[in-house]
Amino acid sequence: MSDLITDIAMFELSIEVIFLIVMFILLAVLSLIPDEKWIKITKSNWFDNFLHPKH
């Protein structure tokens, strides 16, 4: 029974490590995007209209 618990714990730990690695890769890719493009994406009007609809 203890072998099964150890296997499950190792499996969960490996999934968490893989998740962390994927998150770091995503952050690295996002950091490569130039600021000008980010400003265009984040300053677009549809997002502002979505958050603050004009009455």
C-alpha positions in Angstrom: 0.0 0.0 0.0 2.8 2.4 0.8 4.3 1.8 -2.7 1.0 3.0 -4.2 1.0 6.2 -2.1 4.6 6.9 -3.0 3.9 6.4 -6.7 0.9 8.7 -6.5 2.9 11.4 -4.7 5.7 11.2 -7.2 3.2 11.4 -10.1 1.6 14.5 -8.6 5.0 16.0 -7.9 6.1 15.4 -11.5 2.9 17.0 -12.8 3.5 20.1 -10.7 7.1 20.3 -11.9 6.0 20.0 -15.5 3.3 22.7 -14.9 6.0 25.1 -13.4 8.3 24.5 -16.4 5.5 25.2 -18.9 4.6 28.4 -17.0 8.2 29.6 -17.1 8.4 28.9 -20.8 5.2 30.9 -21.4 6.6 33.8 -19.4 9.8 33.7 -21.3 7.9 33.7 -24.6 5.7 36.6 -23.5 8.8 38.6 -22.3 10.1 38.4 -25.9 7.1 40.4 -27.2 8.1 44.0 -27.7 6.5 46.7 -25.5 5.0 48.4 -28.5 2.9 45.4 -29.4 1.8 45.0 -25.8 0.6 48.6 -25.7 -1.4 48.0 -28.9 -3.0 44.9 -27.5 -3.7 46.3 -24.1 -4.8 49.8 -25.2 -7.3 48.5 -27.7 -10.7 50.1 -27.5 -12.8 46.9 -27.3 -11.3 46.0 -23.9 -11.9 49.5 -22.5 -15.5 49.5 -23.9 -16.0 46.1 -22.3 -14.9 47.3 -18.9 -16.5 50.7 -19.1 -19.5 50.7 -21.5 -20.7 54.1 -22.6 -24.2 54.8 -21.6 
